[in-house]
Amino acid sequence: MKVKSLFNPRPLDIKDKKNAKIAFIFCVVGILAFFLQLFYFLVRYEGIDDWLVVLIFWIVFIMPGYIADAMMVIVGGGAPLDGGKIAKDGRRLFGSGKTKRGFFLGPFFGAVIALIIHGILFWQWESIIVLTISFTENLDIYYHFYENNAEKLIRDLSLFLLGNPSGDTTFLGFLKLIPRVFLCSYGAAFGDLFGSWAKRRKNIGSGQPFWIVDQIDFLGGCLLFAGWFVFIPPATYTIHVLIMLLIITPSLTVIANSISYLVGRKSVPW
């Protein structure tokens, strides 16, 4: 019996190859912007430590959305979410690519996985505090941005890692985090759904790129649904976290889709 190779993607036609080049450019620009922000921190704050905190905040906040976006591809399939309905413009509402299973189960599993990771952070919070204080006792670390204020840094870490600025690691504190994680996860799904709806209105076929929108629609949903949990009131690093979200998300989205294409989960690498 012949076994199909895992890396056996569909051949691309001329138009697809052109779009694949654009996707490659997105990746390169995003990666360069990522290192440009790193360079800015090295010059402006004379060290990488503050940039690492921004990176941690970025990862922890957007984590449910990224996992949900991946899980929608993994568990997707089956009946389309729009039931085949046609909108007033004569085009599908969302298209066959958006399924009930992917839309409802993908974000659910994404939120559950994210909560397990957050649970580990809750469990290790005391160790995180000790490590943070040891860092701020060194005048060369966090001096330029947080002015060696361990309490302020711990507050912002607690806001992103625990979901509250008070360092509440009780079961009640964990329960308060659940809405943020689920809203971020399902925000990604609704953002992706909006992108699909916009593509149908522009008469862009399924599998064809809708540049910019395809890359940041789920991010917009995450920020709209859950951003106010961490950005209102703002943490010290709010603007830098937002910049990192906007410059890295598009390129990582394309990279993830390219990997999905290579393993046969997507028909195109974008």
Sequence and secondary structure as in RCSB ss.txt:
>XXXX:A:sequence
MKVKSLFNPRPLDIKDKKNAKIAFIFCVVGILAFFLQLFYFLVRYEGIDDWLVVLIFWIVFIMPGYIADAMMVIV
GGGAPLDGGKIAKDGRRLFGSGKTKRGFFLGPFFGAVIALIIHGILFWQWESIIVLTISFTENLDIYYHFYENNA
EKLIRDLSLFLLGNPSGDTTFLGFLKLIPRVFLCSYGAAFGDLFGSWAKRRKNIGSGQPFWIVDQIDFLGGCLLF
AGWFVFIPPATYTIHVLIMLLIITPSLTVIANSISYLVGRKSVPW
>XXXX:A:secstr
     SS      HHHHHHHHHHHHHHHHHHHHHHHHHHHHHHHSSSSHHHHHHHHHHHHHHHHHHHHHHHHHHH
  SSBTTTT B TTSSBSS TTSBHHHHHHHHHHHHHHHHHHHHHHHHTHHHHHHHHHHHHTSTTSSHHHHTT H
HHHHHHHHHHHTSSTT   SHHHHHHHHHHHHHHHHHHHHHHHHHHHHHHHTT  TTS  TTHHHHHHHHHHHHH
HHHHHHSS  TTHHHHHHHHHHHHHHHHHHHHHHHHHTTS SS  
